[in-house]
Amino acid sequence: MNIAKMMQQAKKMKDGMAQMQEELASLEVVGESGGGLVKVTVSGNHQVKRIELDDSLLADDKVMLEDLIVIAINAGMNQIEETSKAKQKDMMGGMSLPPGFSL
């Protein structure tokens, strides 16, 4: 492989990363807990945007409600992480990275 072709691939990858980051920043996912009683909307840049609580939870135990909120937030963050990894894998198009290296 010649250097010019490698430089073209590097530029293409850089452009792809920038586009992927823009897509992820505009992405929103909803993490749920308690069978949908607590819903947390998380943006692609890991910001909690909204928390929705079912009215029935307001009369329940405060500690349980706090736990459900934490679980829903973590579920949303995990969805963002999985989506990010999938987009990176798609962008790499089968290119293998050295062990221990990630984008």
Residue, then its C-alpha position, 0 to 999 in steps of 0.5 A: m500500500n502506498i503512502a498516498k492511499m494510506m493518507q486518503q484512508a486516514k482522511k476518510m476515517k477522520d471525516g467518518m469519525a466527525q460525522m459519527q460524533e455529530e450523529l451521536a450528539s443528536l441521538e437520544v435514547v430512553g432508559e427505563s426501570g420498574g417496568g416503564l414506571v421510570k423513564v430517563t432520556v439521555s443524549g448521545n453526549h451522555q447528558v440526562k435530558r428528561i426524567e419521567l415518573d409514573d404518578s404511582l411512584l410518588a406515594d411509594d418509598k423514596v429509596m425505591l424511587e431513587d434506585l429506579i431513577v439510577i437504574a433508568i439513567n444507567a440503562g440509558m447510558n449503556q444504550i448510548e455506549e452500545t450505539s457508539k461502539a456499533k457506529q465505530k465498528d460500522m465506520m471501521g468497515g472491518m479494519s482491525l485495530p491492534p489489541g488494546f486500541s479503541l477509538 
